[in-house]
Amino acid sequence: MFRILFVLFIVVPIIEIALLIQVSDVIGGVATIALVVLTAVLGAKLVKQQGLSAFSNVQGQMAQGQMPASELFSGLCVIIAGVLLMTPGIMTDVIGFMLLTPPIRVHLANALVKQIGAQMHAKMSAQQGGFSHHAQQSPFEQPQSSFDKTEGVQEQSSTIEGEYQRKD
């Protein structure tokens, strides 16, 4: 967590200041300030448009009884893009405009799903490593019957069957 905060509050502003100085050397100070203001205004307009579109898509999917996972991720990307575009700087503007591009959002969503799937698989494999063979079944598989159908012999199970009678 410390590394992330360090990058956000120390490294990113240093990079932004260096880029603004280099751009102002090439196009001038007034033009650089105008560029930063223009990207903020254009970014705000695009964020509003795409944010409302994402919101209506989420509502439509929920009305149909579907989980709007991709629309929620798209909305999150639009929010992050809005924050980045409102932050003065060249690098944050580039990243913000990239997040407003639908193909890049789709690519990010696919990469995130792949990463989460790999982490879940690794955790499930680690959890099942120390258990017996019976516990190594996937949680998505159907449980096996406690009786062997060919011989009628009961396998070892954690369920204790029996009858009881209450005597008062």
VENZI-V497520 format. One record per helix or strand of 2 or more residues. SS is the DSSP state (H for helix, E for strand). FROM is the first residue (numbers start at 0). TO is the last residue. If there is no record, write none. Layout:
[[SS/FROM/TO] [SS/FROM/TO]]
This chain:
[[H/1/26] [H/28/62] [H/68/85] [H/89/98] [H/101/127] [H/132/135]]
